[in-house]
Each structure stands twice: as structure tokens, then as C-alpha cells.
Amino acid sequence: MAALPGLAFDPQSMDHPPCPGCSSFLMEPYIRCAICGPPKLDICLQCFSKGWENSKHQNIHDYEIITNSFSLFESNWSAKEEMSLLEGVSDYGLGNWYDVSNQVAGKTRQECEQHYTKTFIENTKPPLPVLPVATLPAKPACLPYRMCDDPPRPARDSQKASTEMAGYMPARSDFNMEYDNYAELDIKDIYFHNETDTLLEELKYATVDIYHSKQTERYRRKLIVRNLGLVNLLRHQMVERTHNQAIRDMLEKVRRLCRLHTPVAHDKFIEGLIYEQDLKQEMKKLQEYRRNGIKTFVGAEVYNRLKARREKMKERKILLTEVLSVTRDPQACQQWLRRQALLEAGHKELPPVLPPSARRQTPPLDLTGFAGYDKLSDTEKELCASLRIIPEAYFEYKQTFVSEAQKLGFLKLKQARNLIRIDVNKTRKLYDFFVKEKLIKSS
């Protein structure tokens, strides 16, 4: 609830209808709604503490505390006693102070006569002061999509949507965790009673001032959340879905600036930024048209159509490049795609089918730096590089072939393939090289 500061004086507090909540006689102090009316709506403190509402009045409305317990002219005369004195004079006539004193509780006839004579007869100034009329602060106008309304209070069956509002309880229009939630712990044990220590009294006053500043900050934060509709996350998400990713990123960056603006001013600020982005995009398009020599909007439309077609062709080209990268014969694939394109274009004369290209040879292995490279002869280096065999493996294969040939006296190709488990073509080339170098005998 939002309370208006200060106490209000009601000159007609002695004649008002009963409380609409409990039908009891209103005793001062009581609460008056500052929004409902006319007629004015007055409720008792008990109904106010329970959050009583009806079809028009809500417990979140601004309110005034009506009481006549303060003094107007003299410190020992309250406003309520002043009203009783004037009503007694009006009912029994001026001079009948005995009956008038019976109307004013706690005052004698001498006190009533002296006070009336001093205040309302001998006083040269007007006896009744002109009290300033309390005016409510002007509220900002709501936006067309009603983003500035009070925090939403959904129906009972919409609990799922309510749970998405982290920490917010729609039924109470409040949050379960306040800003600086434990601020009351600092003042719960403070009391003022015949203080003699001036320093201790000043410290207590300072603590109360700190607590008051925390309450002010709470109210400020709630006001920002309420005015900007930050509680309703679903509505914000629906609004953001209408923009592209660049606009969403920009809105996320400037969201923290909303506390510096009014709701309408912040929405206008956002609309201005979005309009600026749109203008920049249009300027880039116009600059692109000018760079390509286009000076009319008709030419711009033709350019956009051709550009879209070119982008599609580029995508198709990228896809074909990916297909060619995984095929075993890229030349045959390109030849087939070229023939299909000519067929779709309506050509009857097609290029001849070319024979498949020879298999690409594997480049020789650079053996420089491998262990045992210096021990190889020139012919052995050439053989190992072409077969892509490192020197250590070559010496192992050579030792295996030579020892087996010495054991049997000869070594056939079939027997050599059973000795080492490598590619059969490499085994044959090694076998032929060893026979040529007369290291082994074939028969």
C-alpha cells in the first residue's frame, strides 16, 4: 500500500457513515481512501489492516489517516475538543457554559469560556486557519499497451504464470523478499524512555534515520518495477520476439537505464534507438546501390532480385564443393554435374565423357631427421622414401628376410609376404630390391 505522509483534518468527522467493511461506528483515527470518490470512502483500522476491498476500492490505493487529536490554537486544546466546543455553543447558545462544558469532555465551564473568548472573540486574526488542500502527485500516463499498470494480479487458476514471476506474489501484490530484507533487525530493540545519555540518544536517532532511508529505497525500487511492468516477464518476452537479435542485444544493454526515465520516456527512448537502427540499415542499402551505379528505385528492385538469386547460386556452389570434397573422383563428378546442367537448360549436344584420370601418386616421405637415416645408401634412401617406410622399419624387414634366406638357402615371394604384415605391393618391391642387390636368392 502507498500512504500519503502526514495526518489529515476532517471538519465533518463527527457526522459520517459507518465503516462499509464491518458496519461499525468509525472511531478516530480511521482511514480515508484518497482515490475513491465521490462520495469519500472511510474505513476503520481493523478493516484496513485486513486489506478490505470492494468492487471499486483496492488495498493498494493511496490513503489518508483521519484524526483530530492534534492542536490548532493552544497546545492543551485538540481539534476534536474545538469541534465539540463550537457544536455546544451552536446547540445551547453563547453564555450557557455549564451545558457547553458537558459537551466538551474533560473541560470545565471556566476553561470553555476563557478559551472561546480568547480564540474566537478577542483574537484579531481569523480564528479558523485556511488549511492547504492536499493534492495527489500527478501520475504518468499509461502506455497504449498498458505496460505501466500496477503489478498484475492474475486469477486463481493462473498459478503457473504466477510462478514465473520470481519472488512475486500476485494475490498480495507484493514480493516475498524485500530489498535489504533484514533491515528491521537493526531497530527492533530500540526504545526511547527518559534518555540521559545524549550520545546514546543521537545514535538511536541515526539508526532510525538509516532504517528510514532503507524504506525509501524499497519504495523506489517497487515503484520502478510497478511503473515499467517488470514483473510480467511473459509480456516482455512477447515484445522482444518482434525484433531481431541485434535489437534484442541493444535492449538488454539499455534496460538498466529504465530507472532514470519515466515509463513513457523510456519507451520513447527505446523506439528512438530502434528507429535509428532502421535508418542505418536503409542508409547502408542506399550506399550499396550507389556503389553499384544504381540511381532509381526500379533498378534497386532488380538489383535485389539478382542479388538474392546470386546468393542462392553461391549456396548451391558451396554445397557442390562439399560434395566434390568427399567423392573419390572429383573430375567425374564435375563432368556429370555439367552434363545435368546442360540437360536442364535444353541443350542437345553434350560434351563427350572423358576417361577417368589416373590415380594420384602419393608424394615420397621426407626421411631427414629419422633415426638410422645416415646408415642408408642412396638407393635405400630412394626406396624408403617412395614406399614411405622409416629407416628403423626397413632395417628390421631387411634383417628378417636375410636371416630367413640364410636358414633356408633361398626365399620365395610367398614366404616373404608371410614374414611381415604390410601392404603386399610394398612387400613385393622390398623383395625385388633385395634380390636385385643379391642379399637373398629367389630359388
N, C-alpha and C positions, 0 to 999 in steps of 0.2 A: 504494500500500500504506500501511496505517496502522501505525506502530510504537509499541510501548509504551516509554516512557522508562526508561533505566537498564539495568543488567545483572542477570541472574538467576543464582543459585547452584543447581546441581543436585547434591545429595549422592550420587546414583546415576549420575553421568556416566561412571563407569568401566565400567559394565555396561549397555549399551543396544543395541538392534538397529541394523543398518546403515541407511544412507540409503535410503529407498524409491525415490528417483529414479534413482540410479546404482549402488546396492548397494555403495557404498564405505564403509570404516570411518570413522565420524564423528570428526573431529579438532576440538578446541576452537580457536576459537569456532564454534558451529553454531547453527542457528535452530530454535526450537520454536514451533509454532502454538498460539496462546492460545485458539482456538475449537474446533478438532477434538479429539476425545477423549471419554471414554477409549477405548483407550489413547492416550497422548500421541504426537503426530506430530513427529519430529525430522528435519530435512533439512540437508544440507551447504550451505556458502556458494555453491558453484558452481551447484547446482540452484536455490537461492533467487534468485541473480542472473539466471537464465534464466526465472524465473517459472513453475517447475514446478507442475503441478496434477494432481489425480486426481478420482475421482468425488465425493469429499467435500471435499477441500481446494481452496481457490481462492487465487490470489496476492494477493487483496485482503483476506485475513483479517489480524487483528491478530497480532503475533508478539512473541517474546522472544528476546534474544540470550543464549545459554547459554555461560558461560565461568567458569573457576575461577582466573583469573590475578590476582585481587585478593587482598589480605592480610586475615586475620581477627584475629590476635592480635599479631603482630610484623610490621614492615614488610618484613623480609628473608625472611619465610616466606609463600608464596602458599597459597591454599586447595587447590590441586592437590597441593602438597607436603605439606600437612597430611593430606590423604586418603591419600597414599602412606605417610606415617609411621604412621598408625593401622592401615592394612592390613598393613604389615610387622610391627608389634607383634602383631597378631592372628595372623599366619601363623607367625612364628618365636619368639614368646614374649618376655616382658619381660626385658631384660638381654642378649639376643643382639644387641647394637648393630651388630656388624660386618655381619651379614646384613640387618639392618634398613636400614643405610646404603646397601647395594647396591640396596635397593628404592626409595630416595629419591635421584633423580639430582641431583648437584651438592652433596650434603651429606656431611660426614664423620660418623664414629660419635660423636665428642665433641659435635658440633653437634646430632645427633639426640638424644643422651642429655640434654644440658643443656636443650634446648627442651622435650622431653617432661616432664622433671622439673619445670621451672618452670611450664609451662602446665597440665598435667593432674594433677599430684600436689600441688605446693605452693600452687597457686592456691586461695584460699578460695571464690571465686565459681564458679558452674558454668562449665566450660570451653567448652562449646558454646553460643553465644548462640541465643536464640529469634528467628529471623528472621521479620519480618512477612510474611504471605501477601499477595501482590499480587492485588488484585481488580480485575476489569474494570469500567469505568463502566457504570452501567445505561443501556440503550438505550431510547429511547421506543418505545412500542407502535406497530405499523404500523396504518394505517387499513384499513377493510374493503376498499376498492378498491385497496390496496397502492400508494398514491402515495408512500410513504416508503421504498421499497426502494432498493437501490443503483442507480447508473446502469445502464440497460438494456444488455444485451449480446445484440443480435439475431443471428439465424442468418446464415450467409454469403450466402444468396440474397436477403436483405432490404437490399441496398445502397442502394436508392432511399430507403427510410425513414431510413437512417443519414445520408445526405447532408443531410437536412432539419435535422439536429441540428448547427447551425453550430459548427464548431470542435471537435466531439466525435468521438472515435474509439472506437466500441463494442468493437472487438476488443481494445483495450488498456485500456478503462475509464479513459480519460484524455483530456485536451484537448491539442491541438497548440499552443496558445498559453496560457502560464501568466500569472497576474497578475504584473505587473512582470517580464516575460519575460527582461529583460537584467540582473536583479539580481546574477547570478553574476559579471558582468564587474567588479564593484567589489572582489571578494575573490580573483580568480583569480591575482593576482600577490603576494598577501600571504603571508609566511612568517615564522616566529619562530625565530631562531637567535642565541643569545648577544647579546641586545639590550643595548646600553649606554645608549642614549638613552631616558630614562623617558617623555618627551613622545611620541616616536615609537611607543613600545610602547602607550601609552594610546590613541593614535589608531587603532592597529591593532585593539585590543580594541573600541573604539567602532564601527569599521566592521563587525566581526564581529557585534556586537550588533544593528546596523541590519539586516544580512542575516538574522539570526535572526528579527527582527520581521516582515520581509517573508515569510519562510517560514511564520510563524504566520498571517499574513493569507491566504496562499494556502490553507492547510489550512482556515481558517474559511470561505472562500468555497466551496471544494469541498464542505464539509460541508453548507452551506446548499443547494447545488444538488442534492446527493445525497438529503438527507432530504426535501426538498419535491418531488422528481421534476421539476425544472425542465428537464431535458434532453429529456424526452419531450414535444415540442410537440404532437404529434397527440393525445395523451391530454387535454392541457389544452384544446385546441380542441373536442374532443368533449364535455367537461364544460360548456364555455361555451355550446355550442349549445342546451343545455336551458333557458337563461334568455333573457329578453327583453333589448332593447337597454339599458334603464335599469340592469338588474342587471349587464350586461357593463361598462358605463361605471364603475359603482361598484367592480367587481372590479379593473378596471385601475388605479383610483386607490389602492386599498389594497394592491396587490400588493407595493409597496416595503416594507410593514410586515412581510412574512413573515420577514425576518431577525431580528426582535425576538421571535418566537414559536417554540415548538416546532411540529413539523408538525401534531400533533393539536390543539394550542391554536389554531393559525392556521385550521384547518378549522372548528373550533367558532366562532371569531370570524366567519368568513365566513357560516356558517349562521345565526348570530345577526343579522347585518346583513340577510340575505335575509328572515328571519322578521320583522324589524322593518318592512321594506318591504311585506311582505304584510299585516301588521297595519294599516299606514297606509292601504293601498288598501281594506281592509274597513271601516275607520272612515269613510273618505270616502263609501263606499256607504251606510252606515247614516245618516250625516248627510244625504245626499241624500234617503233615504227619509223621514226625519223632516221635512225642509223641505217635502216634498210631501204631508205628512199621512198617511204610511203607518206603521202600528204593528204589522203582522203580517207573517210571512214569506210567507204566501199572497198578500197584497197586493203584497209585493215581487216575487214571481214574475210576477204580472200586469203590474206596472209595467215590469219588464224586457222582457217581450214587446212591450208597447205602445211602449216606447222604441226597441226595435230596429226595429219597423215604421215608427215616425216617422223614424228615421234613413234608412231605405230610401226613404221618400217624399221626404225632403229631397234625397237624392242624385238622384232622378228629376227633382225640380223644378229642380235646378241644371243637369242635362243639358238639360231643355226650355228653360231660359233661354238656354243656349248655342246651341241650335238656332234660337230666335227671333232671336238677335242677328245671325245670318248670313243669314236669309231676307229676301227683298225685300218681302214683305207680312206683317208680324207679325200683323196682325189676322186675316187669312185663315187663317194657321197656327193661331192660338189657337182660332178658330172650328172648324177641322177636328178639333183635339185634343179639344175639348169634346164634339163630336158622337160621336167614337170612344169616349170615356169613358162617355157615356150608353148607347151601344150595348152595351158590355161589361157594364154594370150591368143590362141588360134593359129599359131604357125604350123605349117605342114612339113616344111623342111627342117629336120632336126640334125644336129651335128652327129658325126659318127661316134660310135662307142670306142673309146681308146682302151688298149690293153692295160691291165693293172701294172703299176710301177713295181720295179724290183724292190725287194726288202731292204730297208735301210741298214747299212752295216753299223755295228756297234763300234764307237771310237776306241782306240787302244788305251790301255791303262798306263798311267804315268807311275812308274815304279821308283822314281827318285825319292830317296828317304826311307825306303823299306829296308828291314834288316836282311843282310845277305846279298844286297844288290851289287856290291863290288866284286863278289865272288863269281858272278855270271859272266860268261863270254858274250861277245857281240851277238852271235846267233841265238844264244839262250835268252838274252835280253829281248830280242825281237820276238821270239816265240812266246815268252811270258806276257809281253805287252799285248800281243794280238789275241792270246787266249784269256787275258785278264786273270792271270794266276800270279800270286805273290811269290817271291823267291823262296821262302821257307817251305811253302807247299810244293813247289817244284822240286826242291831237293828231297823232300820226303817221297814224292812219286818216283823220282829217279832211283833212289835207294831201294824202293820196293821192287821195281822192275828188274834192276840189275841183280839183286840178291836172288830173286826167283829164277831168273835166266841162268845164273851160275849153278843153282841147285838142280835144275832140270837139263841144263845144257842148251836150252832154247826156250822161246816164249812166243806163243801164238796170240793173235789179237783177241780171241775169245777169252783166253786165260787172263789177258791184261785187263779186260773190262770187268772181270770178277774180282780183281785185286783192289781196285779203287772205285768208289761210288760217286762219280761226277758225270757230267754230260758226255754222252757217247762220242760226239764229234770231237770234243777236247781230248778224250782218251785215244781216239784214232790218230789225231795229229801228234800227240806225245809219243805214241808207239812208233809212228813212221819216222819221227825225228830221231829217236833212239836207235832205230835200225839203220837209218842213214849215217849216223855218227858211229856205227859199229860198236855200240855199247851192249847190244843184245843181238841174238841171232833169231831169225824168224822160223828156221827149221834146222 
